[in-house]
Amino acid sequence: MKGYIKKQKRWILKLIVLLTITQLLQCPTVKYNNPPDGANGILMQLLDTIMATLAGVNTGNELRVVLIGNPSAITEGQSATVQMKLSKAIPSDLTVTLSLDNPIMKIDGADKKEFAFTPDNATVEQSFTLAALADGNSISETVNLKITGVGLTEQSFSISTIDNTSEIVQTVIFTGLPATITEGQTSIVQVKLAKEITSALTVVLILDNSAITVDGSSFKIMNFPAETGTVDQTILLTAVSDTNSISETVNMKVSATGVTDKTFSISTIDNTAPPPVITVSNVPATIAEGQTGTVGIKLSGAVTETFILTVTSGNASAITVSPSILTFTPANFSVDQTVTLTAVQDANAVSDSVAFDITASGLNKVNFTVDTVDDDVMSISIAKIFRVLNGGIGSISIGISNQPISDYVVTLTSSNPSALSISSTSLTFTPSNYNQSQVVTVNCTTPTAMLYELTASANGANPQVVKYFAFLPWSVVFSES
């Protein structure tokens, strides 16, 4: 019977604890035991913005300043020492400028200060002191700390001053609260009250997303005893590793008697390995017709699966690809595979620009361009239709040897237009009709025996000359030069 009673007592005790926690979670606006501090019981809004420090976590490839121990608020007349370093190494010296937009706060006694970083000390912490000056009013103010530098991601952090007049109630201060935490990593945060309290105070922290935990849970109940509220207590924030590749935002709500509820946002940085990148090397700028060139293709990052890459020519009639299918596995992903590009020998006189695409499921498409160098030379051809011009009239047929890139004009010139006339002095060949000869009528009108010439010329082609000899009033024979 005694054992049964003890067991019942334990169950009752557990039920009481469970009901208490449930009440705190369901009714966060209920105030918890501590009366307002100060003569008039004035409530003060929690800080508008709690500054995020990276605490050594690199948020990406951009160069930025990492602050360690940056306070969300400083009580007037008090100061805080902050550590500063760069997020990654730098190739040359860099000057970082810190400036404040409100004289109520100073950096090492000034409104602005410059820090010198070199390639040797880029990730070595440098210290500076932020001091909140005491003034005659009873207002808590917000100061923006701006960080700038050439090539540096500009940052701005808000820090509040806490007025030290007796009417101001306690405020919860977080030191080292990060803006981001990489999945699988932790961040240590210090929590305290802005001023001493005369009776115990309970502060409740509640997270709205399981992507981050506080001391391994979704909530934390913190007790600050009387007269020790300004002593730091430590909490541990952990970003949970998950299977997705999404960075998430977690809101942490802070509630306490005498303090206005406040919510702070913290983001996770996903630690899923990025997909590999297709890389292409030794791409030739040009390939002459009938010649070949090669490119190297590989993946930039380690892979755990097989990737099939397809290389496609945008104009296979100008440049062909071999092989067009490449297979990369975890064993050969970093080894260049060679693809041969062949410039096709064609009949036109046009140099082509060919775009190539490399694609694979799950990877970003990569493209490159290669130009062909045409080796064909344009020439003019003349076909004689009549050997003898009956009555002084006959025809010739004129053509060109290759396809032009645009309209191509052949000019016809008579050595004596009044004696030897032609029906057209210019012929235009287009990329679509270049392979069709054009006919010109020749008319000899002189009865005098004489030698005449008809010249066909065009840009890039050797001129062609046809000679006509009149020996009878109405008959002319001709021959090519």
Secondary structure, DSSP 8 states (H G I E B T S, - for coil): -HHHHHHHHHHHHHHHHHHHHHHHHH-TTS--S----SSS-B-B---S------TT---SSS--EEEES-BSEEETT-EEEEEEEESS--SS-EEEEEEES-TTEEETTBSEEEEEE-TTTTTS-EEEEEEE---SS----EEEEEEE-TTS--EEEEEEEE--STTB---EEEES--SEEETT-EEEEEEEESS--SS-EEEEEEES-TTEEETTBSEEEEEE-TT-TTS-EEEEEEE---SS----EEEEEEEETTEEEEEEEEEEE--S-----EEEE---SEEETT-EEEEEEEESS--SS-EEEEEEES-TTTEEEE--EEEE-TTTTTS-EEEEEEE---SS----EEEEEEE-TTS--EEEEEEEE------EEEEES-SEEETTEEEEEEEESS--SS-EEEEEEESSTTTEEES-SEEEE-TTTTTS-EEEEEEE---S-EEEEEEEEETTEEEEEEEEEEEETTEEEEEE-
